[in-house]
């Protein structure tokens, strides 16, 4: 997933930022619209939306294997479905990527995408 860059600003360094701006100038204008005056200091940060990651196909397959062992006992114990060394790496990656894409689509649909971000750069700006 491509990380989307944008800018955010705050009147303090506690990271209670207002984000979603395309550049520093937009942050300054919004700060003025919010009551900041000439000579006031704001903090502007360049941010990136976090990459949603960490859903591993092997974890899901291990859960499937465990469930099959519960349902079918010893018959399912040797079924090493979670062992990715048994599968072509391209095939494994294709399905792992598909699962991660599905998670992102779900989060978008239920409006639960992260509302936090990675800070790339920070600078203090004096309102002129």
C-alpha atoms as one frame of an Amber mdcrd trajectory, in Angstrom:
protein
   0.000   0.000   0.000   1.369   3.390  -1.006   1.810   5.697   1.920   0.024
   8.992   1.391   2.015  12.075   2.450   0.434  15.212   3.768   0.952  17.909
   6.376  -0.472  18.643   9.792  -0.133  21.493  12.272  -0.564  22.249  15.957
  -0.036  25.092  18.395   1.908  22.800  20.719   4.269  19.866  20.373   1.931
  17.345  21.981   0.912  15.993  18.581  -2.695  17.070  18.839  -2.468  17.928
  15.189  -5.004  18.913  12.583  -3.992  16.967   9.466  -4.923  16.537   5.835
  -3.204  19.537   4.294  -1.312  19.396   1.002   1.513  21.764   1.963   2.934
  24.023   4.671   1.137  27.111   3.332  -2.256  25.427   3.733  -1.359  24.645
   7.359  -0.444  28.269   8.007  -3.680  29.514   6.404  -5.772  27.085   8.459
  -3.918  28.161  11.628  -4.803  31.790  10.833  -8.426  30.790  10.199  -8.382
  29.048  13.594  -7.329  32.165  15.470  -3.533  32.184  15.267  -2.131  35.667
  14.794   1.055  37.233  13.451   3.950  36.237  15.698   2.286  33.062  16.997
   4.279  29.860  16.676   2.818  26.705  15.195   4.405  23.330  14.591   4.058
  21.870  11.116   4.832  18.239  10.451   5.057  16.239   7.280   3.217  12.994
   7.835   2.470   9.716   6.093  -0.510   7.492   6.621   0.725   4.272   8.202
   1.048   1.157   6.139  -1.388  -1.516   7.224   0.600  -4.701   7.422   1.156
  -7.701   9.570  -1.567 -10.018   8.342   0.383 -13.162   7.571  -1.156 -15.977
   5.607   0.730 -18.529   7.717  -1.055 -17.257  10.862  -4.442 -17.742   9.244
  -3.512 -21.170   7.909  -2.232 -22.184  11.335  -5.623 -21.256  12.789  -7.329
 -23.322  10.071  -5.020 -26.235  10.893  -5.770 -25.949  14.619  -9.513 -25.914
  13.934  -9.221 -28.988  11.701  -7.267 -30.775  14.443 -10.046 -29.990  16.910
 -12.694 -31.217  14.472 -10.832 -34.246  13.047  -8.245 -35.126  15.670  -5.116
 -37.066  14.726  -6.167 -37.311  11.090  -5.441 -33.596  10.611  -2.226 -33.367
  12.659   0.120 -34.110   9.747  -1.662 -31.646   7.451   1.000 -28.916   7.514
  -1.046 -26.378   5.608   0.653 -23.449   7.369   4.164 -24.498   6.307   4.920
 -22.015   3.542   7.976 -24.012   2.439   5.506 -26.474   0.882   4.265 -23.827
  -1.576   5.765 -21.796  -4.414   6.794 -18.406  -2.978   4.968 -16.489  -5.746
   1.705 -18.278  -5.006   2.084 -17.726  -1.267   2.824 -13.989  -1.738  -0.119
 -13.604  -4.149  -2.588 -14.863  -1.542  -0.960 -13.078   1.380  -1.222  -9.802
  -0.576  -4.857 -10.584  -1.399  -5.652 -11.060   2.297  -3.985  -7.770   3.202
  -5.931  -6.022   0.406  -9.142  -7.529   1.759  -8.366  -6.204   5.254  -7.786
  -2.713   3.834 -11.064  -2.820   1.858 -12.894  -3.908   4.997 -11.359  -1.105
   7.074 -12.268   1.426   4.394 -15.867   0.199   4.182 -16.430   0.295   7.934
 -14.595   3.636   8.138 -11.921   2.328  10.484  -8.787   3.275   8.563  -6.091
   4.577  10.921  -6.525   8.218  11.901  -2.935   8.488  13.058   0.259   8.869
  11.091   4.029   8.549  10.906   5.901  11.818  11.466   8.509  12.337   8.741
   9.622  15.884   9.454   8.738  18.634  11.908   9.413  22.338  11.930   8.455
  25.371  13.939   6.786  28.149  11.930   6.170  31.744  13.012   2.933  33.154
  11.615   3.623  36.202   9.449
